Amino acid sequence: MTRNAPPPADSGAVRSAGSSGSGSSGAGRPGFLWAVPAAVFFGLFAIVPLIMVAVLSFASWDGLSDPEFTGLDNWRTLLDDPVMIKSLWLSVLLTVLGVAVQTPLSILLGVWAAGHQRNRAVLSAIYFVPLLLSIAAVSVLWRAVLDPNLGVPAHATWLFGDGNLFGTQATAIGVLVFVSTWQFTPLHTLIYQGAARAVPPVLYQAAQIDGAGRVRQFFHITLPQLRNSIITSVILMVVGGLTTFDTVLILTQGGPGSDTTISAYYMYQKAFKSFDYGAASAIALLLVLVSTVISLIVVRLSGYDKMRSTMEGL
């Protein structure tokens, strides 16, 4: 006489048992204590300095004497300063140009690097070399290469004219965009490479059966699947572009004149050349606010805040 096999356990009951005390939405997730070290680190080195900068933006301080509360004087001065207004627009311009150039380039390279072409791994490794170098090293390198007296432009006047790419605002901005693209595109390429490899192959197989070519697959399958990564990459570009400093300091030093004096560099001038740390703190706080607002706008307009992973809860 055989015994009847027990009925299969209800999946809902299993989930309830596995997540008892914490709710099904927290199944398999670590507790809050795992985040405490990172939260403490972030608080000490990000939140606390930000609060100090915010307080200092309402004071006058030369770095030696005691800070003196001045209310909104620093903010009024900045709003009436034409160099400050110009620097803010230049920061936005460089950021927009960086996003416009790096995004399509990094998407194409990332999708290509996710494939199985011959020598793909070797070429990808070579292409990622600029990402391993510091911003200062890259800026010094390109300053030497583009030097109007001893660099490449001096020996290729047929292409670069008088050879001084730092002599006009348009060419100087072009150099800044080019150097930033050369160094940081590999980072965003890496993001898109990982995202492209996560696209289910069955989507491409179904598209091939329907007769879709590679171009159509790219626009109708790959790009939609990269949406989350595109938004993440753009936010990183926005924050990085608005806080660019090293490249301008080494390549153009804000010149010619003040034509490449972006807000971060102007903050440096206020703090370490004019010893006006109150005004410099106000600029720093303004950059934080602008970066936060732009990032929130990107998130809201893209609907990124409403997206949910297909692996949610696992």
C-alpha positions, -999 to +999 in steps of 0.1 A: +000+000+000+016+033-011+013+065+007+001+096-011+028+122-016+023+154+004+010+183-015+036+209-026+042+237-002+024+269-011+049+294-025+032+322-006+037+304+027+073+298+019+079+334+012+061+343+044+082+319+064+114+331+048+106+367+056+089+365+089+093+395+110+105+417+082+078+416+055+079+399+021+094+430+005+126+426+026+132+390+018+168+382+012+179+418+019+205+427+046+194+447+076+200+483+083+231+476+104+250+467+072+247+503+061+259+519+093+296+520+084+289+536+050+264+560+066+289+571+093+316+576+067+292+596+044+281+617+074+316+626+086+331+633+052+301+647+032+272+659+054+293+675+082+316+695+057+285+705+037+269+719+069+301+738+077+303+752+042+266+763+044+273+781+077+304+797+063+286+810+033+268+835+056+301+847+071+332+867+062+365+848+068+400+852+055+413+819+069+432+835+098+409+856+119+376+845+134+347+842+110+323+872+112+286+867+104+275+889+075+241+875+067+233+874+029+262+898+019+281+870+002+251+859-018+242+895-028+278+901-040+278+869-061+244+878-077+259+912-087+292+897-099+293+894-137+322+869-135+301+847-113+271+847-136+294+840-165+312+812-147+278+795-139+268+796-176+302+783-187+298+754-162+264+746-176+277+749-212+306+725-205+283+701-188+258+701-217+286+697-243+301+668-223+268+650-221+261+656-258+295+642-269+301+615-243+267+598-242+263+586-278+300+578-280+300+557-248+268+540-257+282+528-291+315+518-276+298+500-247+275+480-269+304+471-291+325+461-261+297+438-249+299+417-281+322+388-291+344+404-318+379+392-324+405+411-302+376+429-284+391+423-250+425+436-259+411+467-276+388+474-247+416+471-222+437+496-242+408+520-245+402+519-207+438+531-199+428+568-197+404+559-169+433+546-148+452+579-149+446+609-126+429+640-139+461+660-132+483+636-151+459+636-181+457+674-181+495+678-179+498+653-208+474+671-231+489+705-221+522+693-234+508+677-265+487+709-274+514+734-264+513+762-290+552+764-291+564+729-287+533+707-292+516+692-322+497+724-332+531+742-337+541+716-363+506+714-380+497+750-386+478+738-417+453+722-394+455+744-362+461+778-377+485+798-354+487+767-332+474+784-300+443+764-291+441+782-258+440+817-274+402+819-280+372+809-260+358+785-286+390+765-291+398+765-253+363+752-245+368+726-273+400+715-257+384+711-223+355+690-238+379+669-258+402+661-228+372+653-205+358+631-232+391+613-237+394+605-200+358+598-188+342+582-218+357+548-208+339+550-174+305+554-190+315+529-217+320+504-188+285+512-175+269+506-209+290+475-215+276+458-183+241+469-191+243+457-227+254+423-216+224+420-193+199+424-222+182+390-226+195+373-259+160+360-265+149+395-275+175+396-303+166+361-314+130+370-317+139+402-336+160+382-361+131+358-367+110+389-375+136+401-399+150+430-380+186+440-388+213+452-364+204+489-367+167+482-360+176+459-331+198+486-316+171+513-316+142+491-307+158+467-282+192+478-270+185+515-264+152+509-245+170+483-223+198+508-215+173+534-203+182+531-166+219+531-174+216+561-196+199+581-168+226+570-143+254+579-166+239+613-174+235+622-137+272+613-132+281+635-161+261+664-148+276+662-113+311+657-127+308+685-153+295+711-128+324+703-104+352+701-130+383+719-116+416+702-122+413+702-160+407+740-161+434+747-136+461+730-155+450+735-191+436+770-193+438+786-158+404+802-166+418+819-197+419+835-221+408+863-197+379+847-179+365+829-209+369+794-193+365+805-157+339+780-146+323+782-111+345+756-095+376+774-107+362+808-096+355+793-062+392+783-061+402+819-070+380+834-043+393+810-016+430+806-023+439+838-042+415+864-027+412+846+007+375+852+007+363+819+021+328+831+027+322+839-010+339+806-019+317+787+004+286+804-012+298+793-046+303+757-034+269+756-019+254+770-050+271+743-071+256+716-048+222+731-051+224+734-089+237+698-093+210+685-070+182+703-088+194+692-123+197+656-111+162+656-096+148+671-128+165+643-149+152+617-126+116+631-125+114+637-163+128+603-172+104+585-148+135+568-132+121+572-097+091+551-107+111+522-122+113+489-105+139+462-111+126+428-124+146+413-096+129+434-069+126+415-036+149+386-045 
